[in-house]
Amino acid sequence: MNIRENLESALRSIPGKVQLIAVSKKQNHETIMEAYSAGQRLFGENKVQELVAKASSLPSDIQWHFIGHLQTNKVKFIVPFIHMIQSIDSLKLLGEVDKEAGKINRVISCLLQLHIATEESKFGLDLQEAFQILGSAEYKAMKHIRILGLMGMATFTEDKTLVRQEFGSLRDSFIKIRTVFFENDNEFCELSMGMTGDYDLAIEQGSTMVRIGTAIFGVRTQPG
Ligand SMILES: *Cc1c(COP(=O)(O)O)cnc(C)c1O
């Protein structure tokens, strides 16, 4: 396992304008530092406790992306340093991020997570719920968050037609939301989709940000 080589080959396989988030969940500090030494600065984590421990002991110029289900009572632990929260799946969560960010005068970049997979276990909003959030007075009053785009996970399957369809539907939702709520706002520009097994299809469907763990760090010892 040569992390530098894996990173270089992942970077070669994606267009230059697509950002690569190295998903470092369940990887130890030494492993993450190998990727860091190879030049990687964007990392993704899905557990608050694990992320807080890593962020406090790893270099401060790492840009941490939160990509897992986030409980409102844990928002305060990541708000001081998080670069982007990709997994906003309720108005309540967004409100909590806004409140905590306000206390320390930060503005936190967020993505709305949309549910596109056929699997029920995956979190996320449907398009109608996203419209409700963006149309709400509560959202419009928030000063300490900014929504930069959407995130989604496709079904875990070999069926490329299905995965392509799911990524295509996320791209369509992105365009609808941009047209209705962000017409004169170029900040709404990120479409985070694609993991090790499906990032080629995601890029084909317009991804601007891929989240890759296994292809960089190898197979994780525990699932999740
Ligand atoms: C684990 C995870 C990834 C990366 O998965 P790989 O298959 O290891 O590339 C991407 N996105 C989310 C939300 C994840 O939880």
PDBQT file of the ligand as one rigid body, heavy atoms in Angstrom, charges set to zero:
ROOT
HETATM    1  C1  LIG A 301     -16.848   6.251   3.595  1.00  0.00    +0.000 C 
HETATM    2  C2  LIG A 301     -17.449   7.313   2.769  1.00  0.00    +0.000 A 
HETATM    3  C3  LIG A 301     -16.880   7.651   1.522  1.00  0.00    +0.000 A 
HETATM    4  C4  LIG A 301     -15.680   6.966   0.927  1.00  0.00    +0.000 C 
HETATM    5  O1  LIG A 301     -15.938   5.636   0.599  1.00  0.00    +0.000 OA
HETATM    6  P1  LIG A 301     -14.893   4.735  -0.215  1.00  0.00    +0.000 P 
HETATM    7  O2  LIG A 301     -15.738   3.699  -0.836  1.00  0.00    +0.000 OA
HETATM    8  O3  LIG A 301     -13.953   4.175   0.809  1.00  0.00    +0.000 OA
HETATM    9  O4  LIG A 301     -14.200   5.595  -1.194  1.00  0.00    +0.000 OA
HETATM   10  C5  LIG A 301     -17.481   8.679   0.795  1.00  0.00    +0.000 A 
HETATM   11  N1  LIG A 301     -18.557   9.350   1.269  1.00  0.00    +0.000 NA
HETATM   12  C6  LIG A 301     -19.116   9.054   2.455  1.00  0.00    +0.000 A 
HETATM   13  C7  LIG A 301     -20.306   9.831   2.891  1.00  0.00    +0.000 C 
HETATM   14  C8  LIG A 301     -18.588   8.026   3.239  1.00  0.00    +0.000 A 
HETATM   15  O5  LIG A 301     -19.170   7.744   4.410  1.00  0.00    +0.000 OA
ENDROOT
TORSDOF 0
